[in-house]
Amino acid sequence: MIQTKLHSLYGLKWNPFSGELPIEALIKTPKINHFAWKIENLVLDGGFALITGDSGLGKSTTCRLLHDKFNQINEIKAVEFSRPQSGLTDFYRELGLIFGIDLRSSNKYGGFQKLREKWSEHIKKTLLRPILFLDEAQEAPTSILSELRLLGSTRFDSKIILTVVLCGDKRMLRKLDSEDLHPLENRIRTRLIFERYSREESIDLLHEALERAGNPTLMTKGLIETLADSSMGNPRTMMSIAQVLLLKAAEKELKQISEDLYIEMFSNELPKKKKK
């Protein structure tokens, strides 16, 4: 198996460039830690939070980190809504499953009331709001996002009984700018906006990933800088290229991965010098 070979060749605990990293391999930046602190305060009062940015910058990874963090706190109920593109019937069916309530698709009003009662009871016991994570939120119909807003507020909108973390790319910003979702957009209390990484941030990310995986010298300094330059500040792109190089290096049983292998594999994509 490839994992066994990676361990025997390079002493890696896991593949640092895989898309299926264990939770302990995920890196919390200061920006993510600060956002997590804001969510800790948000569960006291409830409301909406938004994570947004271009694809590949770490939005879903942040959701994983936050979900794991709050799941370790007994008083907090943190759940993931897995199908954002659902219609209202499937929306209530999934909410019933994740909150342990028997909801009938033919009785949406009854489901509406049961969910609010469940969340209100949780708040009475813990004083904390449940957290619902909705990844790929740009795919959610306007009707679902509006339903979440109505579900989570009581007493003429004076008491919020649910914390919702919406995570989506920049299409989510355009969606929120629509007239139908202005009431929701106005209720977003904290935001985390991902921008492309700087060259230094990309280099630091690679160093940290290699350190956590157990082999900080797996790549040469020159290759790390080359990957940071070629990825244009997108961590997913950088890790995808690194993944290809790692598997090729393992196939060749190279002791260390250098920029020579990068040139060998991606020479066709490098800019060519003009002839005089």
C-alpha positions as a Markdown table, in Angstrom:
| # | Residue | x | y | z |
|---|---|---|---|---|
| 1 | Met | 0.0 | 0.0 | 0.0 |
| 2 | Ile | 1.1 | 3.5 | -0.8 |
| 3 | Gln | 0.7 | 4.7 | 2.9 |
| 4 | Thr | 3.1 | 1.9 | 4.0 |
| 5 | Lys | 5.6 | 2.9 | 1.4 |
| 6 | Leu | 5.4 | 6.6 | 2.4 |
| 7 | His | 6.1 | 5.6 | 6.0 |
| 8 | Ser | 9.0 | 3.3 | 5.2 |
| 9 | Leu | 10.6 | 5.6 | 2.7 |
| 10 | Tyr | 10.1 | 9.0 | 4.4 |
| 11 | Gly | 8.8 | 8.2 | 8.0 |
| 12 | Leu | 5.5 | 10.0 | 7.3 |
| 13 | Lys | 2.7 | 9.5 | 9.8 |
| 14 | Trp | 0.3 | 10.5 | 7.0 |
| 15 | Asn | 0.4 | 11.9 | 3.5 |
| 16 | Pro | 0.7 | 15.7 | 4.2 |
| 17 | Phe | -0.8 | 16.6 | 0.8 |
| 18 | Ser | -3.8 | 14.4 | 0.9 |
| 19 | Gly | -7.3 | 15.8 | 0.9 |
| 20 | Glu | -8.3 | 13.4 | 3.6 |
| 21 | Leu | -6.0 | 14.5 | 6.4 |
| 22 | Pro | -6.7 | 13.5 | 10.1 |
| 23 | Ile | -8.0 | 16.3 | 12.2 |
| 24 | Glu | -4.6 | 16.6 | 14.0 |
| 25 | Ala | -2.9 | 17.4 | 10.7 |
| 26 | Leu | -5.1 | 20.4 | 10.0 |
| 27 | Ile | -3.4 | 23.7 | 10.6 |
| 28 | Lys | -5.1 | 26.5 | 12.6 |
| 29 | Thr | -3.9 | 29.9 | 11.5 |
| 30 | Pro | -4.2 | 32.9 | 13.8 |
| 31 | Lys | -7.1 | 34.1 | 11.6 |
| 32 | Ile | -9.0 | 30.8 | 12.1 |
| 33 | Asn | -8.3 | 30.8 | 15.9 |
| 34 | His | -9.7 | 34.3 | 16.1 |
| 35 | Phe | -12.8 | 33.3 | 14.2 |
| 36 | Ala | -13.3 | 30.3 | 16.5 |
| 37 | Trp | -13.2 | 32.7 | 19.5 |
| 38 | Lys | -15.9 | 34.7 | 17.9 |
| 39 | Ile | -18.1 | 31.6 | 17.4 |
| 40 | Glu | -17.6 | 30.7 | 21.0 |
| 41 | Asn | -19.2 | 34.1 | 21.9 |
| 42 | Leu | -21.9 | 33.6 | 19.2 |
| 43 | Val | -23.3 | 30.5 | 20.8 |
| 44 | Leu | -24.2 | 32.5 | 23.8 |
| 45 | Asp | -26.6 | 34.7 | 21.8 |
| 46 | Gly | -27.1 | 32.8 | 18.5 |
| 47 | Gly | -27.1 | 34.1 | 15.0 |
| 48 | Phe | -25.4 | 33.7 | 11.7 |
| 49 | Ala | -21.7 | 33.5 | 10.8 |
| 50 | Leu | -20.2 | 33.4 | 7.3 |
| 51 | Ile | -17.0 | 31.9 | 5.9 |
| 52 | Thr | -16.3 | 32.9 | 2.3 |
| 53 | Gly | -13.5 | 33.2 | -0.3 |
| 54 | Asp | -12.3 | 31.6 | -3.5 |
| 55 | Ser | -12.2 | 27.8 | -3.9 |
| 56 | Gly | -9.2 | 26.1 | -2.4 |
| 57 | Leu | -8.3 | 28.6 | 0.3 |
| 58 | Gly | -9.4 | 26.6 | 3.3 |
| 59 | Lys | -13.1 | 27.2 | 4.0 |
| 60 | Ser | -14.2 | 23.6 | 4.3 |
| 61 | Thr | -11.0 | 22.8 | 6.4 |
| 62 | Thr | -12.0 | 25.6 | 8.8 |
| 63 | Cys | -15.5 | 24.0 | 9.1 |
| 64 | Arg | -13.9 | 20.7 | 10.0 |
| 65 | Leu | -11.7 | 22.4 | 12.6 |
| 66 | Leu | -14.6 | 24.3 | 14.2 |
| 67 | His | -17.0 | 21.3 | 14.1 |
| 68 | Asp | -14.3 | 19.1 | 15.9 |
| 69 | Lys | -13.6 | 21.9 | 18.4 |
| 70 | Phe | -17.2 | 22.4 | 19.5 |
| 71 | Asn | -18.0 | 18.7 | 19.4 |
| 72 | Gln | -15.5 | 18.2 | 22.2 |
| 73 | Ile | -17.5 | 20.6 | 24.4 |
| 74 | Asn | -20.3 | 18.6 | 26.1 |
| 75 | Glu | -22.7 | 21.5 | 26.5 |
| 76 | Ile | -22.6 | 22.4 | 22.8 |
| 77 | Lys | -24.5 | 20.5 | 20.1 |
| 78 | Ala | -22.5 | 20.9 | 16.8 |
| 79 | Val | -24.0 | 19.3 | 13.7 |
| 80 | Glu | -23.4 | 19.4 | 9.9 |
| 81 | Phe | -26.1 | 19.8 | 7.3 |
| 82 | Ser | -24.9 | 17.6 | 4.5 |
| 83 | Arg | -27.1 | 18.5 | 1.5 |
| 84 | Pro | -27.4 | 22.2 | 1.0 |
| 85 | Gln | -29.3 | 21.9 | -2.3 |
| 86 | Ser | -32.3 | 20.1 | -0.6 |
| 87 | Gly | -35.9 | 21.2 | -1.0 |
| 88 | Leu | -37.9 | 22.0 | 2.0 |
| 89 | Thr | -39.2 | 18.4 | 2.5 |
| 90 | Asp | -35.6 | 17.0 | 2.6 |
| 91 | Phe | -34.4 | 19.9 | 4.6 |
| 92 | Tyr | -36.8 | 19.1 | 7.5 |
| 93 | Arg | -36.1 | 15.4 | 7.1 |
| 94 | Glu | -32.4 | 15.9 | 7.5 |
| 95 | Leu | -32.8 | 18.3 | 10.4 |
| 96 | Gly | -35.0 | 15.8 | 12.1 |
| 97 | Leu | -32.3 | 13.1 | 11.7 |
| 98 | Ile | -29.4 | 15.1 | 13.0 |
| 99 | Phe | -31.3 | 16.5 | 16.0 |
| 100 | Gly | -32.9 | 13.2 | 16.8 |
| 101 | Ile | -36.5 | 14.2 | 16.1 |
| 102 | Asp | -39.1 | 12.1 | 14.3 |
| 103 | Leu | -40.4 | 14.6 | 11.7 |
| 104 | Arg | -43.0 | 13.8 | 9.0 |
| 105 | Ser | -42.5 | 15.4 | 5.6 |
| 106 | Ser | -46.3 | 15.9 | 5.4 |
| 107 | Asn | -46.3 | 18.1 | 8.5 |
| 108 | Lys | -43.7 | 20.9 | 8.0 |
| 109 | Tyr | -45.4 | 23.1 | 10.7 |
| 110 | Gly | -45.2 | 20.3 | 13.2 |
| 111 | Gly | -41.5 | 19.9 | 12.3 |
| 112 | Phe | -41.0 | 23.6 | 12.7 |
| 113 | Gln | -42.4 | 23.6 | 16.2 |
| 114 | Lys | -40.6 | 20.4 | 17.3 |
| 115 | Leu | -37.2 | 21.8 | 16.2 |
| 116 | Arg | -37.7 | 25.1 | 18.0 |
| 117 | Glu | -38.8 | 23.2 | 21.2 |
| 118 | Lys | -35.7 | 21.0 | 21.0 |
| 119 | Trp | -33.4 | 23.9 | 20.7 |
| 120 | Ser | -35.1 | 25.9 | 23.4 |
| 121 | Glu | -34.8 | 23.0 | 25.8 |
| 122 | His | -31.1 | 22.7 | 25.0 |
| 123 | Ile | -30.7 | 26.4 | 25.8 |
| 124 | Lys | -32.5 | 26.0 | 29.1 |
| 125 | Lys | -30.1 | 23.2 | 30.1 |
| 126 | Thr | -26.8 | 24.7 | 28.9 |
| 127 | Leu | -27.4 | 28.4 | 28.1 |
| 128 | Leu | -25.7 | 27.7 | 24.8 |
| 129 | Arg | -27.2 | 27.6 | 21.3 |
| 130 | Pro | -26.7 | 24.5 | 19.0 |
| 131 | Ile | -24.4 | 25.1 | 16.0 |
| 132 | Leu | -25.4 | 24.1 | 12.5 |
| 133 | Phe | -22.7 | 24.0 | 9.9 |
| 134 | Leu | -23.8 | 24.5 | 6.3 |
| 135 | Asp | -20.9 | 23.9 | 3.8 |
| 136 | Glu | -21.3 | 24.8 | 0.1 |
| 137 | Ala | -24.0 | 27.2 | 1.2 |
| 138 | Gln | -24.0 | 28.9 | -2.2 |
| 139 | Glu | -25.8 | 25.8 | -3.5 |
| 140 | Ala | -28.7 | 26.2 | -1.0 |
| 141 | Pro | -32.0 | 27.6 | -2.4 |
| 142 | Thr | -33.2 | 30.9 | -1.2 |
| 143 | Ser | -36.2 | 29.2 | 0.4 |
| 144 | Ile | -33.9 | 27.0 | 2.6 |
| 145 | Leu | -31.8 | 30.0 | 3.8 |
| 146 | Ser | -34.9 | 32.0 | 4.6 |
| 147 | Glu | -36.4 | 29.0 | 6.5 |
| 148 | Leu | -33.2 | 28.8 | 8.6 |
| 149 | Arg | -33.6 | 32.4 | 9.5 |
| 150 | Leu | -37.2 | 32.0 | 10.6 |
| 151 | Leu | -36.6 | 28.7 | 12.4 |
| 152 | Gly | -33.8 | 30.2 | 14.5 |
| 153 | Ser | -35.6 | 33.2 | 15.9 |
| 154 | Thr | -38.5 | 33.5 | 18.4 |
| 155 | Arg | -40.4 | 36.2 | 20.4 |
| 156 | Phe | -40.8 | 38.5 | 17.4 |
| 157 | Asp | -37.2 | 38.1 | 16.4 |
| 158 | Ser | -35.9 | 39.2 | 19.8 |
| 159 | Lys | -34.5 | 35.8 | 20.9 |
| 160 | Ile | -32.2 | 33.7 | 18.7 |
| 161 | Ile | -32.2 | 29.9 | 19.4 |
| 162 | Leu | -29.7 | 28.6 | 16.9 |
| 163 | Thr | -26.2 | 29.4 | 15.7 |
| 164 | Val | -25.6 | 28.9 | 11.9 |
| 165 | Val | -22.2 | 28.9 | 10.2 |
| 166 | Leu | -22.6 | 29.4 | 6.5 |
| 167 | Cys | -19.6 | 28.4 | 4.4 |
| 168 | Gly | -19.5 | 29.2 | 0.6 |
| 169 | Asp | -17.5 | 30.7 | -2.2 |
| 170 | Lys | -18.0 | 34.2 | -3.5 |
| 171 | Arg | -21.2 | 33.2 | -5.2 |
| 172 | Met | -22.6 | 33.2 | -1.7 |
| 173 | Leu | -22.0 | 37.0 | -1.4 |
| 174 | Arg | -23.9 | 37.6 | -4.6 |
| 175 | Lys | -26.7 | 35.4 | -3.3 |
| 176 | Leu | -26.9 | 37.3 | -0.1 |
| 177 | Asp | -27.0 | 40.6 | -2.0 |
| 178 | Ser | -30.4 | 39.6 | -3.5 |
| 179 | Glu | -33.5 | 41.3 | -2.2 |
| 180 | Asp | -35.0 | 38.1 | -0.8 |
| 181 | Leu | -32.0 | 37.4 | 1.4 |
| 182 | His | -31.3 | 40.9 | 2.7 |
| 183 | Pro | -33.0 | 40.0 | 6.1 |
| 184 | Leu | -30.5 | 37.1 | 6.4 |
| 185 | Glu | -27.5 | 39.2 | 5.3 |
| 186 | Asn | -28.3 | 41.8 | 7.9 |
| 187 | Arg | -28.2 | 39.1 | 10.6 |
| 188 | Ile | -24.7 | 37.8 | 9.9 |
| 189 | Arg | -22.8 | 38.8 | 13.0 |
| 190 | Thr | -19.3 | 37.7 | 12.2 |
| 191 | Arg | -17.4 | 36.9 | 8.9 |
| 192 | Leu | -14.2 | 35.1 | 7.9 |
| 193 | Ile | -13.1 | 36.1 | 4.4 |
| 194 | Phe | -10.3 | 34.0 | 2.9 |
| 195 | Glu | -7.8 | 35.8 | 0.5 |
| 196 | Arg | -5.1 | 34.2 | -1.5 |
| 197 | Tyr | -2.0 | 33.4 | 0.6 |
| 198 | Ser | 1.2 | 35.4 | 0.3 |
| 199 | Arg | 4.4 | 33.7 | -0.7 |
| 200 | Glu | 5.6 | 33.7 | 2.9 |
| 201 | Glu | 2.3 | 32.2 | 4.1 |
| 202 | Ser | 2.4 | 29.5 | 1.5 |
| 203 | Ile | 6.0 | 28.6 | 2.5 |
| 204 | Asp | 5.1 | 28.5 | 6.2 |
| 205 | Leu | 2.1 | 26.3 | 5.4 |
| 206 | Leu | 4.2 | 23.7 | 3.6 |
| 207 | His | 6.8 | 23.7 | 6.4 |
| 208 | Glu | 4.1 | 23.2 | 9.0 |
| 209 | Ala | 2.5 | 20.4 | 7.0 |
| 210 | Leu | 5.8 | 18.5 | 6.6 |
| 211 | Glu | 6.6 | 19.0 | 10.3 |
| 212 | Arg | 3.3 | 17.6 | 11.5 |
| 213 | Ala | 3.6 | 14.7 | 9.1 |
| 214 | Gly | 6.9 | 13.7 | 10.6 |
| 215 | Asn | 9.5 | 14.7 | 8.0 |
| 216 | Pro | 10.4 | 18.4 | 7.8 |
| 217 | Thr | 13.2 | 17.8 | 5.3 |
| 218 | Leu | 11.1 | 15.8 | 2.8 |
| 219 | Met | 11.4 | 18.7 | 0.3 |
| 220 | Thr | 14.3 | 20.9 | -0.5 |
| 221 | Lys | 14.1 | 24.6 | 0.3 |
| 222 | Gly | 14.2 | 25.4 | -3.4 |
| 223 | Leu | 11.2 | 23.1 | -4.1 |
| 224 | Ile | 9.2 | 24.6 | -1.3 |
| 225 | Glu | 9.8 | 28.1 | -2.7 |
| 226 | Thr | 9.0 | 26.9 | -6.3 |
| 227 | Leu | 5.7 | 25.4 | -5.1 |
| 228 | Ala | 4.7 | 28.6 | -3.2 |
| 229 | Asp | 5.5 | 30.6 | -6.4 |
| 230 | Ser | 3.7 | 28.3 | -8.8 |
| 231 | Ser | 0.5 | 27.9 | -6.8 |
| 232 | Met | -0.4 | 31.6 | -7.0 |
| 233 | Gly | -1.5 | 31.7 | -3.3 |
| 234 | Asn | -3.9 | 28.8 | -3.5 |
| 235 | Pro | -3.2 | 26.1 | -0.9 |
| 236 | Arg | -5.2 | 23.4 | -2.6 |
| 237 | Thr | -3.3 | 23.9 | -5.9 |
| 238 | Met | 0.0 | 23.8 | -4.0 |
| 239 | Met | -0.9 | 20.6 | -2.2 |
| 240 | Ser | -2.2 | 19.0 | -5.3 |
| 241 | Ile | 1.1 | 19.6 | -7.1 |
| 242 | Ala | 3.0 | 18.4 | -4.0 |
| 243 | Gln | 0.9 | 15.2 | -4.0 |
| 244 | Val | 1.9 | 14.4 | -7.6 |
| 245 | Leu | 5.6 | 15.0 | -6.8 |
| 246 | Leu | 5.4 | 12.9 | -3.6 |
| 247 | Leu | 3.9 | 9.9 | -5.4 |
| 248 | Lys | 6.4 | 10.1 | -8.2 |
| 249 | Ala | 9.3 | 10.4 | -5.7 |
| 250 | Ala | 8.0 | 7.3 | -3.9 |
| 251 | Glu | 7.8 | 5.4 | -7.2 |
| 252 | Lys | 11.4 | 6.3 | -7.9 |
| 253 | Glu | 12.4 | 5.8 | -4.2 |
| 254 | Leu | 14.0 | 9.2 | -4.0 |
| 255 | Lys | 15.4 | 10.1 | -0.6 |
| 256 | Gln | 14.3 | 13.7 | -0.9 |
| 257 | Ile | 12.1 | 15.6 | -3.3 |
| 258 | Ser | 13.9 | 18.5 | -5.1 |
| 259 | Glu | 13.0 | 21.0 | -7.8 |
| 260 | Asp | 14.7 | 18.7 | -10.3 |
| 261 | Leu | 11.7 | 16.4 | -10.1 |
| 262 | Tyr | 9.4 | 19.4 | -10.5 |
| 263 | Ile | 11.2 | 20.4 | -13.6 |
| 264 | Glu | 11.1 | 16.9 | -14.9 |
| 265 | Met | 7.3 | 16.5 | -14.4 |
| 266 | Phe | 6.1 | 20.0 | -15.2 |
| 267 | Ser | 8.7 | 21.3 | -17.7 |
| 268 | Asn | 6.0 | 21.7 | -20.4 |
| 269 | Glu | 4.2 | 24.1 | -18.1 |
| 270 | Leu | 7.2 | 26.3 | -17.3 |
| 271 | Pro | 7.5 | 29.6 | -19.3 |
| 272 | Lys | 9.9 | 29.2 | -22.2 |
| 273 | Lys | 12.6 | 31.7 | -22.9 |
| 274 | Lys | 12.3 | 33.6 | -26.2 |
| 275 | Lys | 15.1 | 32.9 | -28.7 |
| 276 | Lys | 17.3 | 35.8 | -29.6 |
